[in-house]
Amino acid sequence: MIYLMAFMILICMIMSLRALFYPSRWKVHYVSFHHFFFLGMCYVTIMLGFGLLFTLLQLEGVQILVENGRPVTGDFFDHFFTTMYFSGITLFSVGYGDVTPVGIGRGIALIESWLGFTIPAAFVVKSFMNYEK
């Protein structure tokens, strides 16, 4: 069941990112509120997706994150809020250092931080491509 949920989360994130890398059907040829809303929703989808993946792995017993040098403990909501916080600071490249990835969490965090750099670049390129049409 956990793997099915993780797979569904990945599909949602991929579908959200897909719109950035395929030709647009937007009728508006300038950067509008619609574009910024789309960018924000893309960020929220990725942040929620990675946060939920981290939470599922933590609850399965896979050590993904440590908080202040200690494993994250508590119920679902403790894990969820800690992993959402970590997902946000990783995606936006803040990285305070109070929550750090360990083991396979490092690789997953690398992918998330790479997406954090790629999303705005793809958004700018797409906006200029739409503007030139």
KOLKOL-720918 format. One record per residue: x, y, z of N, C-alpha, C, CB in turn; chain; residue number from 0. Coordinates in Angstrom, 2 decimals. Glycine has a CB too. Example, Ala and Ser with C-alpha at 12.3 -4.5 7.8 and 13.67 -1.06 7.14 Angstrom:
2
      nu      nv      nw     cau     cav     caw      cu      cv      cw     cbu     cbv     cbw mol seq
   13.19   -5.69    7.80   12.30   -4.50    7.80   13.20   -3.30    7.80   11.31   -4.47    9.05   A   0
   12.85   -2.25    7.08   13.67   -1.06    7.14   12.90    0.03    7.87   14.08   -0.60    5.72   A   1
END
This chain:
133
      nu      nv      nw     cau     cav     caw      cu      cv      cw     cbu     cbv     cbw mol seq
    0.82   -1.20    0.00    0.00    0.00    0.00    0.87    1.26    0.00   -0.94    0.00    1.21   A   0
    1.95    1.24    0.78    2.85    2.39    0.85    3.45    2.66   -0.53    3.96    2.16    1.90   A   1
    3.86    1.60   -1.23    4.49    1.77   -2.53    3.49    2.29   -3.57    5.10    0.45   -3.00   A   2
    2.25    1.87   -3.47    1.22    2.37   -4.37    1.00    3.87   -4.13   -0.10    1.60   -4.18   A   3
    0.94    4.26   -2.87    0.77    5.68   -2.56    1.97    6.48   -3.04    0.58    5.88   -1.04   A   4
    3.17    5.97   -2.85    4.38    6.66   -3.31    4.37    6.79   -4.83    5.65    5.91   -2.85   A   5
    3.93    5.75   -5.52    3.84    5.80   -6.98    2.84    6.84   -7.44    3.46    4.42   -7.53   A   6
    1.69    6.91   -6.79    0.66    7.90   -7.15    1.16    9.32   -6.89   -0.63    7.64   -6.35   A   7
    1.90    9.52   -5.81    2.46   10.84   -5.52    3.45   11.23   -6.62    3.17   10.85   -4.13   A   8
    4.30   10.30   -7.02    5.26   10.57   -8.10    4.56   10.92   -9.40    6.18    9.37   -8.31   A   9
    3.49   10.22   -9.72    2.73   10.51  -10.95    2.17   11.92  -10.90    1.59    9.48  -11.13   A  10
    1.62   12.33   -9.77    1.08   13.70   -9.64    2.18   14.74   -9.82    0.41   13.89   -8.27   A  11
    3.33   14.50   -9.26    4.44   15.45   -9.40    4.91   15.52  -10.85    5.60   15.07   -8.48   A  12
    5.01   14.39  -11.50    5.45   14.36  -12.90    4.45   15.07  -13.79    5.65   12.91  -13.37   A  13
    3.17   14.86  -13.56    2.15   15.54  -14.36    2.19   17.05  -14.14    0.76   15.00  -14.03   A  14
    2.49   17.47  -12.94    2.60   18.90  -12.66    3.79   19.51  -13.39    2.74   19.15  -11.15   A  15
    4.92   18.81  -13.39    6.12   19.31  -14.07    6.01   19.21  -15.59    7.33   18.54  -13.60   A  16
    5.23   18.28  -16.06    5.09   18.05  -17.49    4.68   19.31  -18.23    4.08   16.94  -17.75   A  17
    3.81   20.09  -17.63    3.31   21.30  -18.28    4.42   22.33  -18.52    2.22   21.92  -17.44   A  18
    5.48   22.29  -17.73    6.58   23.25  -17.93    7.44   22.91  -19.14    7.45   23.29  -16.70   A  19
    7.50   21.65  -19.51    8.44   21.22  -20.53    7.80   20.90  -21.87    9.18   20.04  -20.04   A  20
    6.49   21.04  -21.99    5.81   20.81  -23.25    5.25   22.12  -23.77    4.69   19.77  -23.09   A  21
    5.03   22.21  -25.09    4.50   23.46  -25.65    3.20   23.88  -24.96    4.27   23.31  -27.16   A  22
    3.07   25.18  -24.84    1.94   25.72  -24.11    0.73   25.94  -25.02    2.33   27.03  -23.44   A  23
   -0.43   25.87  -24.42   -1.67   26.20  -25.11   -2.29   27.45  -24.49   -2.65   25.02  -25.05   A  24
   -1.49   28.17  -23.71   -2.00   29.39  -23.10   -2.31   30.40  -24.18   -0.98   29.97  -22.08   A  25
   -3.43   31.09  -24.06   -3.84   32.09  -25.04   -3.19   33.44  -24.75   -5.35   32.23  -25.05   A  26
   -2.76   33.67  -23.53   -2.19   34.95  -23.13   -0.69   34.92  -23.43   -2.46   35.24  -21.63   A  27
   -0.17   36.00  -24.03    1.24   36.03  -24.43    2.08   36.94  -23.56    1.35   36.45  -25.86   A  28
    1.73   37.11  -22.34    2.53   37.89  -21.41    2.46   37.21  -20.05    2.04   39.37  -21.33   A  29
    3.36   37.58  -19.18    3.37   36.97  -17.86    2.22   37.58  -17.06    4.74   37.19  -17.13   A  30
    1.29   36.75  -16.68    0.08   37.22  -16.01   -0.06   36.54  -14.66   -1.16   36.96  -16.88   A  31
   -1.12   36.89  -13.97   -1.43   36.24  -12.70   -1.60   34.74  -12.92   -2.71   36.84  -12.07   A  32
   -2.19   34.37  -14.04   -2.39   32.96  -14.36   -1.05   32.23  -14.39   -3.11   32.81  -15.72   A  33
   -0.03   32.84  -14.98    1.30   32.23  -15.05    1.91   32.06  -13.66    2.22   33.06  -15.94   A  34
    1.81   33.11  -12.84    2.38   33.03  -11.50    1.60   32.05  -10.62    2.39   34.41  -10.85   A  35
    0.29   31.98  -10.81   -0.51   31.00  -10.08   -0.08   29.59  -10.48   -2.02   31.22  -10.34   A  36
    0.12   29.38  -11.77    0.58   28.08  -12.26    1.93   27.72  -11.65    0.67   28.09  -13.80   A  37
    2.85   28.69  -11.62    4.17   28.45  -11.03    4.04   28.10   -9.55    5.07   29.68  -11.22   A  38
    3.21   28.85   -8.83    3.00   28.58   -7.41    2.41   27.20   -7.17    2.10   29.63   -6.81   A  39
    1.43   26.81   -7.98    0.82   25.50   -7.82    1.81   24.38   -8.16   -0.43   25.38   -8.70   A  40
    2.67   24.63   -9.11    3.71   23.65   -9.43    4.63   23.45   -8.23    4.52   24.10  -10.68   A  41
    5.05   24.56   -7.61    5.89   24.47   -6.42    5.17   23.74   -5.28    6.32   25.87   -5.96   A  42
    3.91   24.07   -5.07    3.15   23.44   -3.98    3.02   21.94   -4.23    1.75   24.07   -3.85   A  43
    2.75   21.55   -5.47    2.62   20.13   -5.80    3.92   19.38   -5.53    2.21   19.96   -7.26   A  44
    5.04   19.96   -5.96    6.33   19.31   -5.75    6.67   19.25   -4.27    7.45   20.06   -6.53   A  45
    6.43   20.34   -3.55    6.73   20.37   -2.12    5.88   19.36   -1.35    6.51   21.79   -1.55   A  46
    4.59   19.32   -1.64    3.71   18.33   -0.99    4.11   16.91   -1.37    2.24   18.58   -1.38   A  47
    4.41   16.70   -2.64    4.79   15.36   -3.09    6.03   14.84   -2.39    5.01   15.35   -4.58   A  48
    7.08   15.65   -2.36    8.30   15.21   -1.68    8.07   15.10   -0.17    9.45   16.19   -1.97   A  49
    7.31   16.02    0.40    7.01   15.93    1.83    6.29   14.64    2.18    6.17   17.13    2.27   A  50
    5.32   14.26    1.34    4.59   13.02    1.58    5.47   11.79    1.36    3.36   12.94    0.68   A  51
    6.34   11.85    0.34    7.27   10.73    0.13    8.21   10.56    1.32    8.09   10.94   -1.15   A  52
    8.75   11.67    1.81    9.61   11.61    3.00    8.83   11.05    4.19   10.17   13.01    3.34   A  53
    7.59   11.50    4.36    6.76   11.02    5.48    6.51    9.53    5.38    5.43   11.77    5.52   A  54
    6.11    9.06    4.20    5.85    7.63    4.01    7.09    6.79    4.31    5.36    7.36    2.59   A  55
    8.23    7.23    3.81    9.46    6.48    4.06    9.83    6.49    5.54   10.61    7.05    3.23   A  56
    9.68    7.63    6.20    9.96    7.72    7.64    9.05    6.78    8.43    9.78    9.18    8.13   A  57
    7.76    6.77    8.08    6.82    5.91    8.81    7.06    4.43    8.52    5.39    6.28    8.44   A  58
    7.68    4.11    7.38    8.03    2.72    7.07    9.28    2.27    7.81    8.25    2.56    5.58   A  59
    9.94    3.20    8.49   11.13    2.85    9.24   12.44    3.15    8.54   11.09    1.42    9.57   A  60
   12.36    3.72    7.35   13.56    4.11    6.62   14.02    5.45    7.17   13.30    4.19    5.06   A  61
   15.24    5.48    7.67   15.76    6.74    8.23   16.08    7.68    7.08   17.03    6.48    9.12   A  62
   15.34    8.76    6.98   15.49    9.74    5.91   16.05   11.05    6.44   14.16    9.98    5.22   A  63
   15.54   11.49    7.59   15.91   12.79    8.15   16.31   12.68    9.61   14.75   13.77    8.00   A  64
   17.20   13.56   10.03   17.49   13.74   11.45   17.27   15.22   11.76   18.96   13.29   11.80   A  65
   16.73   15.45   12.95   16.46   16.82   13.40   17.36   17.12   14.58   14.95   17.01   13.77   A  66
   18.23   18.10   14.42   19.22   18.45   15.44   20.05   17.24   15.87   18.52   19.06   16.66   A  67
   20.40   16.40   14.90   21.25   15.24   15.16   20.52   14.01   15.69   22.29   15.61   16.12   A  68
   19.21   14.09   15.88   18.42   12.96   16.40   17.37   12.54   15.38   17.75   13.34   17.75   A  69
   17.05   11.25   15.33   15.99   10.81   14.41   14.67   11.50   14.72   15.82    9.29   14.48   A  70
   13.90   11.76   13.68   12.58   12.37   13.84   11.66   11.34   14.47   12.01   12.87   12.47   A  71
   10.98   11.73   15.54   10.06   10.82   16.24    8.69   11.46   16.33   10.59   10.47   17.66   A  72
    7.72   10.66   16.72    6.37   11.16   16.92    5.38   10.44   16.03    6.32   12.64   16.64   A  73
    4.17   11.01   15.99    3.10   10.41   15.20    3.16   10.92   13.76    1.72   10.72   15.83   A  74
    2.13   10.61   12.99    2.08   11.00   11.58    2.26   12.50   11.40    0.77   10.55   10.96   A  75
    1.55   13.28   12.20    1.59   14.73   12.02    2.96   15.32   12.37    0.52   15.39   12.88   A  76
    3.64   14.77   13.36    5.00   15.21   13.67    5.93   14.96   12.48    5.54   14.49   14.93   A  77
    5.82   13.76   11.92    6.63   13.43   10.75    6.24   14.32    9.56    6.46   11.94   10.38   A  78
    4.94   14.47    9.35    4.45   15.23    8.21    4.92   16.68    8.24    2.93   15.18    8.15   A  79
    4.76   17.34    9.38    5.16   18.75    9.46    6.67   18.92    9.36    4.64   19.37   10.76   A  80
    7.42   18.00    9.93    8.88   18.07    9.81    9.32   17.85    8.36    9.55   17.04   10.73   A  81
    8.73   16.86    7.70    9.12   16.59    6.31    8.64   17.68    5.36    8.57   15.24    5.87   A  82
    7.49   18.28    5.62    7.03   19.40    4.79    7.96   20.60    4.95    5.59   19.80    5.16   A  83
    8.38   20.86    6.17    9.33   21.94    6.44   10.64   21.67    5.69    9.60   22.08    7.96   A  84
   11.14   20.44    5.81   12.38   20.09    5.12   12.21   20.19    3.61   12.82   18.67    5.51   A  85
   11.07   19.72    3.10   10.82   19.79    1.67   10.81   21.23    1.18    9.49   19.11    1.33   A  86
   10.18   22.11    1.93   10.13   23.52    1.54   11.50   24.18    1.54    9.22   24.28    2.47   A  87
   12.27   23.96    2.60   13.59   24.61    2.65   14.56   24.01    1.66   14.17   24.52    4.06   A  88
   14.33   22.76    1.26   15.17   22.14    0.23   14.78   22.64   -1.15   15.07   20.60    0.30   A  89
   13.48   22.67   -1.44   13.00   23.10   -2.75   13.38   24.55   -3.04   11.49   22.93   -2.84   A  90
   13.32   25.39   -2.03   13.63   26.81   -2.22   15.08   27.14   -1.89   12.72   27.65   -1.36   A  91
   15.91   26.12   -1.70   17.35   26.26   -1.47   17.70   27.15   -0.29   18.00   26.83   -2.70   A  92
   16.94   27.03    0.79   17.24   27.79    2.00   18.23   27.01    2.85   15.94   28.09    2.81   A  93
   17.88   25.80    3.25   18.78   24.92    3.97   19.31   25.45    5.28   19.90   24.59    3.11   A  94
   18.48   25.54    6.29   18.90   26.05    7.59   19.87   25.12    8.31   17.70   26.29    8.47   A  95
   19.74   23.81    8.12   20.65   22.86    8.75   20.10   22.20    9.99   21.91   23.54    9.08   A  96
   18.92   22.61   10.45   18.35   21.98   11.64   17.77   20.61   11.34   17.28   22.87   12.24   A  97
   17.29   20.39   10.12   16.82   19.09    9.67   17.71   18.71    8.49   15.27   19.10    9.27   A  98
   18.35   17.55    8.59   19.28   17.14    7.53   18.95   15.74    7.03   20.74   17.19    8.04   A  99
   19.17   15.49    5.74   18.90   14.15    5.21   20.04   13.19    5.52   18.67   14.22    3.70   A 100
   19.70   11.93    5.65   20.69   10.87    5.84   20.33    9.72    4.91   20.74   10.39    7.33   A 101
   21.31    8.92    4.57   21.08    7.75    3.74   20.48    8.10    2.39   20.17    6.78    4.45   A 102
   19.44    7.37    2.02   18.78    7.59    0.74   18.10    8.95    0.68   17.76    6.48    0.48   A 103
   17.83    9.53    1.83   17.24   10.87    1.88   18.11   11.92    1.22   16.99   11.26    3.31   A 104
   19.41   11.71    1.22   20.32   12.65    0.56   20.09   12.68   -0.94   21.78   12.29    0.86   A 105
   19.93   11.52   -1.53   19.67   11.45   -2.97   18.33   12.06   -3.34   19.72   10.02   -3.44   A 106
   17.32   11.77   -2.52   16.00   12.33   -2.78   16.04   13.85   -2.63   14.94   11.72   -1.83   A 107
   16.75   14.34   -1.62   16.87   15.78   -1.42   17.62   16.44   -2.58   17.60   16.08   -0.09   A 108
   18.61   15.75   -3.14   19.31   16.27   -4.32   18.37   16.45   -5.50   20.46   15.33   -4.71   A 109
   17.52   15.47   -5.72   16.55   15.57   -6.82   15.61   16.74   -6.58   15.75   14.25   -6.96   A 110
   15.14   16.89   -5.35   14.23   17.99   -5.04   14.91   19.34   -5.21   13.69   17.84   -3.61   A 111
   16.13   19.48   -4.75   16.82   20.76   -4.90   17.13   21.06   -6.36   18.13   20.76   -4.08   A 112
   17.42   20.03   -7.15   17.61   20.23   -8.59   16.32   20.75   -9.23   18.05   18.92   -9.26   A 113
   15.19   20.19   -8.83   13.91   20.68   -9.35   13.66   22.12   -8.92   12.75   19.79   -8.87   A 114
   14.09   22.46   -7.72   13.93   23.83   -7.24   14.67   24.84   -8.10   14.42   23.94   -5.82   A 115
   15.78   24.43   -8.70   16.50   25.30   -9.63   15.91   25.24  -11.04   17.98   24.91   -9.68   A 116
   15.41   24.09  -11.44   14.91   23.90  -12.80   13.57   24.57  -13.04   14.81   22.44  -13.09   A 117
   12.68   24.54  -12.07   11.33   25.08  -12.26   11.35   26.55  -12.67   10.52   24.91  -10.99   A 118
   12.05   27.45  -11.95   12.02   28.85  -12.38   12.68   29.06  -13.74   12.69   29.72  -11.34   A 119
   13.73   28.30  -14.04   14.38   28.43  -15.35   13.41   28.03  -16.47   15.66   27.57  -15.42   A 120
   12.72   26.92  -16.28   11.74   26.47  -17.27   10.60   27.47  -17.40   11.20   25.09  -16.90   A 121
   10.19   28.06  -16.29    9.12   29.05  -16.31    9.52   30.28  -17.13    8.74   29.46  -14.88   A 122
   10.74   30.76  -16.92   11.22   31.94  -17.66   11.33   31.63  -19.15   12.59   32.42  -17.11   A 123
   11.92   30.50  -19.48   12.06   30.12  -20.89   10.69   29.99  -21.54   12.84   28.80  -21.03   A 124
    9.77   29.35  -20.86    8.43   29.16  -21.41    7.72   30.50  -21.58    7.60   28.25  -20.51   A 125
    7.89   31.41  -20.64    7.27   32.73  -20.75    7.79   33.48  -21.96    7.52   33.54  -19.47   A 126
    9.11   33.43  -22.20    9.68   34.12  -23.35    9.28   33.45  -24.66   11.20   34.17  -23.24   A 127
    9.18   32.14  -24.67    8.75   31.45  -25.88    7.32   31.83  -26.22    8.87   29.92  -25.72   A 128
    6.46   31.91  -25.21    5.07   32.30  -25.44    4.99   33.76  -25.87    4.24   32.07  -24.18   A 129
    5.86   34.60  -25.33    5.84   36.02  -25.65    6.24   36.27  -27.10    6.78   36.78  -24.71   A 130
    7.18   35.47  -27.62    7.64   35.64  -28.99    6.62   35.19  -30.01    8.93   34.90  -29.19   A 131
    5.73   34.31  -29.65    4.71   33.82  -30.59    3.72   34.88  -30.79    4.03   32.53  -30.11   A 132
END
